[in-house]
Amino acid sequence: MWDGMMDFLQRGLFSADMADWITVCAYMIAAGLSWRAANAAYLRRAAHERMFWIGSAAALVFLGINELFDFQTLLTIVAKMQAQSAGWYDNRKPVQYAFIIGLGIGGVVITLALLWFVRRLATSVKIALAGFIFIGMFVLVRAASFHQVDAILVSGNQAFNLGSIQEMAGILIVALASLGYARRTSRAS
């Protein structure tokens, strides 16, 4: 079992294409800009904003790593193996639907909590959160893995499809918001 998982992780890294690497670079640049915004928030003595930007940087690094290793596919493989060994694989549809509904409800709850958290913070923070919501919606749609949706997301240019463009748009929103936040703070000093 562990050999199969390690094999999967290695294949993910070695089978990454140019679009994957560009997306990883975009995530890492956005993470660096978020870290820079966290330092700017420290100078402003804005503790909540600093916490947001540090969390943003960590989330962007995780998403960048996930772009290469595709942890959600690993989760699917482990769940499939568990379902087969427990004998309920043939009746998996209700479990899949419950998982997607739970993921959606969890996403809504987290989004509402974050919206409440940022309600009094700088506009740049709210814009960055909008970028994360955009990325989160993309991730949720991909997690649902409905074949019709997958067909739309992989349409377009073979190297950089519609799904990649949507993901990059969310990353760009977060990056520009963090850059704007840091610049505004440096000008105020």
C-alpha positions, 0 to 999 in steps of 0.5 A: 500500500505504501509503495503504491502511494509513494509511486503515486507521489513520485509520478505526480512530481515527474509527470507535471507539465509546463502549465503545472510548473507555471501554476506552482510558480504563481502560487509561490510568488503569490505566497511571497507577496502575501508574506510581504503583506504580513510584514507590512501588517506587522509594521502597521501593528495590524494583528488581524491583517497580519494573521490573514496574510500569514494564513494566506502565504501558508495556504498558497504554499500548500496549494502550490505543493498540491499542484504537483502532488495532487493530494486529492487524487491520493485521497481518492485512491486511499478512499477507494482502497478502503471502500473495496476492503470494507466491501461497500465500493459498489454502493459508493455513490451515496458516500460520494454525494455526501462527501461533496455536500459536506465539502460544499457545506464546509466551504460555505461555513469557512467562507462565512467565517472568513467574511465575518473575520475580514469585515473590518479589515483593509480592502486589500484583505477583502479582495484577497479573500475574494481571490481565495473564494475564486480558487476555492470554488475551482477546487470544489468543482474539481473535487466534485469531478462531474465528467461534464464539468471536467470536460469544460475545464480541460477545454481550450489550449492543451498546455494551459486549459480553461481550468488552469486559467481560472485557477491562475485568475484567483492566484492573480487576485490574491497576488495583486491584493497583497502587493497593493497592501504592502505598497500602501503600507510602505507609502504610509511610512 
